[in-house]
Amino acid sequence: MYYIEIRHEGLHKYREIKGSDKHVVEQKAFVQKKQWDDMWRKKQEIINKTELKQKASQQQAEKSSWADQQTLAAQEELANINNALAHTLNIDDKIDWESLKDYSNFDGPKPMKPKKSNPPIEPNEIDFLPKLSILDKVIPSMKQKKVDEKKKLFNEKTKEWKSLIEVIDKEHETKLNLYSSQLKEWEDNKKEFEINKDETNEAINFQKEQYYKGEKSAIEEYCDMVLSNSVYPDYFPQEFDIEYNETSKTLIVEYSLPDISDLPTLKEVKFLKSKDEYKETHITDPVKRKMYDKLLYDVTLRTNHELFEADIIDAIESIVFNGWVNPINKATGKNEEACILSIQTMKAEFLEINLEQVDSKACFKSLKGIGSSSLYSLTPIAPILKINREDSRFVSAINIADSMEDTTNLAAMDWQDFEHLIRELFEKEFNTTGGEVKITRASRDGGVDAIAFDPDPIRGGKIVIQAKRYTNVVGVSSVRDLYGTVLNEGATKGILVSTADYGPDAYNFAKDKPLTLLNGNNLLHLLHKHGHRAKIDLKEAKKILKENI
């Protein structure tokens, strides 16, 4: 697993990008940095224009014009918030794999081969012949003297020329050696660039192939890219965790939502000529709270839309979206993370919704989303389904106590032993609050396994508990059977416990009914709570159960 930490100081952005391939991670980091740089550049352009306007607005007419521009900018920013959902409807959210590839050319300047300096003209002996007078011709000694002087001068000039040629040759040789070294470095850098580019593009192709094969990590990285491409204002955290369950084809999204204090409130700027000053008008707190709630509902629906639309291989049947905030606890003064909304949507149902016409809050409620009536109150709620951040859903062997050995696989236990274990666990769970559990006879046909009586006047009552030692996904029929048992027993609630996970239809059927579905991960947590250890290995259980037939 590879990861890169990237930051943008100007935007106060931080993100940790993970992936199974180094080149894909690097390319995703490059795309994210480019997006941030573009956002920062646009922001600086606005700031620079604003500063220039302020400096230039010396006259009242100019100041009034500047105020009008600020008003338009503020109204546009508020409109962008109110249109957070509509913004994505005209955008194709599918990932363009080609856009991730590197088609750039190596831009390192190629060194120029040095040219040899033009050599000086070689001295010509003819140019050094003495000019003889009549007297020189008559007197041999005078002639010889002039001849000797010219010959000496010629030899000196020739020697100087040869020395200069040697200097030029050495300088050229030095330049050629430097050129050869620079050329080799350039060729090596170009080769390394091309290798990295090829490896990056091969990695993108491989990632694409893995995605089309439905490989878990590739689907998670694909969805990560989809959400990273979604453009929001720079005050959005835009941080999220994603987990994909291959068995149930469910995608869980843990999404960090903006704080209400981060939202812009400026509505209008006026220039008061009489006072030569600007007056700002802000939206009221009730309007701000209403806008904040709508924004969170919009983001929830928008995220679902983007992921479902981008899901070209139909890998996702349902999405569980959990919206998280990190407010300051007024009592402790410390930040405390809280989930304030949670929703599970089915692809087939969601794609039938006309998002251009919906009221996002009403749509959220009709889809059985969970959250307080006023999201700005930041009231924590329990997520419908949560990512297991510490380990995978079905873990390897861990220590156990009492009668269970350290290699006990709950999914391979005798079915009667499993039902008895579940009953014992709930006896401990309800006895701590004064409740009572009456064990029914063992029944392999899906009937009542245990009935709990909770004395709590608000959440208590008669509770039906059923146990399913399954190695395959629990279908909706089992959940329907439980609901029928709850009605027949006159119970207030039903609890279904399984070693496996539940299909999207099962969760969808249960979400508006008094039913709780506990999967293998929940069961291991309950065991741990009461001092026991075990493991769930579905592949191993299938093999063991098949051998025992």
FITORBA-679491 format. One line per 3 residues: number of its first residue (from 1); for each residue x, z, y of C-alpha. Coordinates in steps of 0.1 Angstrom, whole numbers. Example, Ala and Ser with C-alpha at 12.3 -4.5 7.8 and 13.67 -1.06 7.14 Angstrom:
<gupas>
1	123:78:-45 | 137:71:-11
</gupas>
This chain:
<gupas>
1	0:0:0 | 14:-10:34 | 4:3:68
4	13:-2:104 | 6:21:134 | -1:2:166
7	-8:15:200 | -17:2:234 | -8:27:261
10	-28:10:288 | -60:10:269 | -52:43:251
13	-59:26:218 | -45:36:185 | -51:22:151
16	-36:24:116 | -38:-8:98 | -36:-7:60
19	-35:-32:32 | -21:-42:-1 | 1:-70:13
22	28:-66:39 | 23:-100:55 | -15:-97:57
25	-11:-62:74 | 14:-76:98 | -8:-106:107
28	-38:-83:112 | -17:-61:134 | -6:-91:154
31	-42:-103:159 | -53:-68:169 | -24:-65:194
34	-33:-99:209 | -70:-88:212 | -59:-56:230
37	-34:-75:252 | -62:-99:262 | -85:-70:270
40	-57:-53:291 | -49:-86:309 | -86:-90:319
43	-88:-54:330 | -57:-58:351 | -70:-90:366
46	-102:-71:376 | -81:-42:390 | -58:-66:409
49	-88:-85:423 | -103:-52:433 | -72:-40:451
52	-68:-73:468 | -104:-71:480 | -100:-36:492
55	-69:-46:512 | -85:-77:525 | -118:-60:534
58	-108:-50:569 | -138:-65:585 | -173:-51:579
61	-186:-84:565 | -158:-85:540 | -164:-48:530
64	-201:-55:526 | -192:-85:504 | -168:-63:483
67	-196:-37:478 | -219:-65:466 | -193:-76:441
70	-188:-41:428 | -226:-38:424 | -227:-70:404
73	-198:-58:382 | -214:-25:376 | -248:-41:367
76	-230:-65:344 | -213:-36:326 | -246:-17:322
79	-262:-49:309 | -234:-53:284 | -242:-18:270
82	-279:-25:269 | -272:-59:251 | -248:-45:225
85	-269:-58:197 | -279:-91:212 | -243:-99:220
88	-235:-104:183 | -265:-126:173 | -250:-158:186
91	-216:-152:171 | -205:-163:136 | -190:-132:121
94	-175:-149:90 | -137:-147:89 | -119:-179:96
97	-90:-177:72 | -72:-205:89 | -71:-186:122
100	-52:-159:105 | -24:-182:94 | 8:-188:114
103	11:-224:125 | 36:-217:153 | 69:-235:155
106	103:-218:158 | 109:-215:195 | 146:-204:195
109	166:-227:217 | 190:-248:196 | 226:-246:208
112	240:-277:224 | 272:-292:209 | 299:-289:236
115	314:-320:250 | 351:-323:254 | 364:-324:289
118	377:-357:301 | 415:-357:297 | 437:-365:327
121	453:-399:328 | 486:-400:310 | 515:-407:333
124	527:-443:332 | 564:-450:334 | 558:-481:355
127	544:-459:382 | 577:-440:384 | 600:-470:389
130	621:-465:421 | 617:-487:451 | 651:-501:457
133	665:-513:490 | 691:-540:495 | 717:-513:500
136	706:-497:466 | 711:-530:449 | 745:-534:464
139	757:-498:457 | 751:-490:420 | 755:-452:425
142	727:-451:450 | 705:-471:426 | 713:-449:397
145	705:-418:417 | 670:-431:426 | 664:-442:390
148	674:-407:377 | 652:-389:402 | 621:-410:392
151	628:-406:355 | 631:-368:359 | 598:-368:378
154	582:-389:351 | 593:-365:324 | 580:-335:343
157	546:-351:349 | 545:-361:312 | 553:-326:302
160	526:-312:325 | 501:-337:311 | 509:-328:275
163	505:-290:283 | 471:-297:300 | 460:-318:270
166	469:-288:247 | 449:-264:269 | 418:-288:268
169	421:-292:231 | 423:-254:225 | 394:-248:248
172	373:-274:231 | 382:-260:197 | 371:-225:208
175	338:-239:221 | 333:-258:188 | 339:-226:168
178	315:-207:190 | 290:-236:187 | 294:-236:149
181	287:-198:148 | 257:-201:171 | 243:-231:152
184	246:-212:119 | 228:-182:135 | 201:-205:148
187	197:-222:115 | 195:-188:97 | 169:-175:122
190	149:-207:118 | 151:-205:80 | 140:-168:81
193	112:-177:105 | 99:-205:82 | 102:-182:51
196	82:-154:69 | 57:-180:81 | 53:-194:46
199	51:-159:30 | 24:-149:56 | 4:-180:50
202	8:-176:12 | -3:-140:15 | -34:-151:35
205	-42:-176:9 | -38:-150:-18 | -60:-126:1
208	-86:-152:4 | -84:-160:-33 | -87:-122:-41
211	-117:-120:-18 | -135:-149:-35 | -128:-133:-68
214	-145:-101:-56 | -115:-79:-58 | -123:-44:-43
217	-94:-40:-19 | -97:-76:-7 | -134:-71:1
220	-125:-39:20 | -98:-57:40 | -122:-86:47
223	-148:-62:60 | -121:-44:80 | -113:-77:97
226	-150:-84:104 | -154:-51:122 | -120:-55:140
229	-132:-88:154 | -163:-73:169 | -156:-70:207
232	-167:-38:224 | -158:-23:258 | -124:-7:259
235	-138:28:259 | -151:23:224 | -130:41:198
238	-136:12:173 | -122:33:145 | -137:32:110
241	-131:38:73 | -145:15:47 | -150:20:9
244	-165:-6:-15 | -181:4:-48 | -178:-25:-71
247	-203:-11:-96 | -232:-6:-72 | -220:-33:-47
250	-224:-8:-20 | -202:-7:11 | -198:27:29
253	-188:26:65 | -176:57:84 | -178:47:120
256	-165:65:151 | -190:63:179 | -182:66:217
259	-189:99:235 | -217:98:261 | -192:109:287
262	-173:77:283 | -202:55:293 | -201:40:328
265	-228:53:352 | -222:33:384 | -253:13:393
268	-248:2:429 | -222:2:458 | -234:-2:494
271	-213:-5:525 | -227:17:553 | -217:-1:585
274	-227:29:607 | -202:52:589 | -177:25:578
277	-177:38:543 | -190:30:508 | -218:48:490
280	-221:48:453 | -254:52:433 | -252:62:397
283	-279:61:370 | -296:94:363 | -288:117:334
286	-322:109:316 | -314:72:319 | -279:77:307
289	-291:96:276 | -317:70:268 | -290:43:272
292	-266:62:250 | -292:66:222 | -301:29:223
295	-264:20:222 | -258:40:190 | -288:24:173
298	-276:-10:185 | -241:-4:172 | -256:7:138
301	-277:-25:134 | -250:-47:149 | -224:-34:123
304	-249:-40:95 | -256:-75:108 | -220:-84:112
307	-210:-73:77 | -240:-89:59 | -236:-122:78
310	-199:-123:70 | -206:-115:33 | -204:-152:21
313	-197:-143:-15 | -227:-119:-18 | -204:-90:-27
316	-225:-65:-8 | -260:-55:-18 | -263:-25:4
319	-245:-8:32 | -243:29:40 | -234:34:77
322	-224:69:89 | -220:73:126 | -195:100:136
325	-187:117:170 | -160:141:179 | -175:164:206
328	-162:196:220 | -179:227:206 | -189:247:237
331	-185:280:218 | -150:273:206 | -137:248:231
334	-124:227:201 | -133:192:190 | -155:192:159
337	-163:160:140 | -199:155:132 | -220:128:115
340	-251:123:138 | -267:93:121 | -268:78:86
343	-286:48:72 | -286:28:40 | -297:-9:43
346	-304:-35:16 | -291:-69:24 | -322:-88:13
349	-345:-66:34 | -322:-64:64 | -317:-102:67
352	-355:-106:70 | -355:-86:103 | -356:-106:135
355	-330:-86:155 | -337:-106:186 | -371:-90:190
358	-367:-55:175 | -366:-21:192 | -334:-8:177
361	-346:28:174 | -379:18:158 | -360:-5:134
364	-336:23:125 | -365:46:117 | -384:20:97
367	-353:15:75 | -354:53:68 | -323:60:88
370	-315:97:93 | -307:112:127 | -322:136:153
373	-348:122:176 | -323:125:204 | -289:113:193
376	-273:125:226 | -278:161:214 | -251:153:188
379	-270:172:161 | -251:170:128 | -268:156:98
382	-258:152:61 | -247:116:54 | -267:97:28
385	-234:88:10 | -200:97:21 | -165:83:14
388	-144:106:-8 | -113:109:14 | -93:130:-10
391	-95:111:-43 | -114:83:-60 | -150:89:-72
394	-140:92:-109 | -108:112:-111 | -82:116:-139
397	-78:148:-159 | -78:181:-141 | -77:217:-153
400	-109:234:-165 | -119:269:-175 | -140:286:-201
403	-150:265:-231 | -140:231:-216 | -105:218:-224
406	-83:202:-198 | -90:167:-213 | -128:171:-214
409	-144:139:-202 | -180:147:-190 | -191:111:-196
412	-182:114:-233 | -197:148:-240 | -224:153:-265
415	-256:147:-246 | -271:181:-255 | -239:198:-244
418	-240:179:-211 | -276:189:-204 | -268:225:-212
421	-238:224:-188 | -260:210:-160 | -285:237:-166
424	-258:264:-165 | -244:250:-133 | -278:252:-115
427	-284:287:-128 | -253:297:-109 | -262:277:-79
430	-298:291:-75 | -290:326:-87 | -268:331:-56
433	-298:327:-33 | -322:348:-55 | -336:318:-72
436	-345:315:-109 | -339:287:-134 | -360:284:-165
439	-344:262:-192 | -367:238:-210 | -361:224:-244
442	-335:198:-248 | -350:163:-245 | -332:131:-249
445	-361:110:-236 | -356:118:-199 | -381:146:-197
448	-377:179:-178 | -343:195:-185 | -347:225:-162
451	-370:239:-136 | -356:259:-107 | -377:282:-85
454	-362:287:-50 | -377:316:-30 | -368:302:3
457	-401:299:23 | -390:267:41 | -369:246:17
460	-378:264:-15 | -404:259:-42 | -404:244:-77
463	-376:220:-83 | -373:197:-113 | -337:190:-126
466	-328:161:-149 | -294:153:-164 | -282:118:-174
469	-249:114:-192 | -245:77:-184 | -215:54:-185
472	-234:26:-166 | -251:24:-133 | -283:44:-132
475	-312:20:-124 | -343:26:-103 | -364:32:-135
478	-347:66:-140 | -354:75:-104 | -391:65:-107
481	-394:86:-139 | -380:116:-121 | -405:111:-92
484	-433:108:-117 | -422:141:-133 | -420:158:-99
487	-457:147:-92 | -468:158:-126 | -451:192:-124
490	-464:198:-89 | -428:203:-78 | -415:202:-42
493	-383:183:-51 | -365:165:-79 | -328:164:-86
496	-312:138:-108 | -276:144:-120 | -255:117:-136
499	-219:111:-146 | -222:75:-132 | -233:61:-99
502	-267:48:-88 | -276:13:-80 | -288:3:-45
505	-324:0:-57 | -322:36:-69 | -310:49:-36
508	-335:28:-17 | -364:41:-38 | -353:78:-33
511	-345:78:4 | -381:84:16 | -390:108:-12
514	-382:144:-20 | -355:133:-44 | -317:141:-45
517	-294:119:-65 | -261:135:-75 | -234:111:-89
520	-203:118:-108 | -183:128:-77 | -210:153:-66
523	-210:167:-101 | -172:173:-101 | -176:190:-67
526	-203:213:-81 | -181:222:-110 | -152:230:-87
529	-175:252:-66 | -183:274:-95 | -147:276:-108
532	-146:248:-134 | -125:217:-138 | -132:184:-156
535	-128:147:-153 | -150:116:-154 | -135:85:-169
538	-163:59:-176 | -140:34:-193 | -126:60:-217
541	-162:73:-224 | -175:39:-233 | -147:34:-258
544	-152:69:-274 | -190:65:-276 | -187:30:-291
547	-163:44:-318 | -187:72:-326 | -217:49:-332
</gupas>
